[in-house]
């Protein structure tokens, strides 16, 4: 009976420690606003991706229009702005 009681006590103790860990983890995340910081960073990353796409299109249009003016054949090239 002693080994069974010790095993039960150990399992209950581990369960309580795991529960306390998750409770204090949520409190710390809430206090330092880490969850909101992560959401804001994800929004920033998506917005920066959209901005990058727009800038790449603008640069490609500029390269295409400048080559169109210098090239009398008016053939579009598939080179991106950064490859030049």
Beta strands, then each sheet from edge to edge (+ up, - down):
end
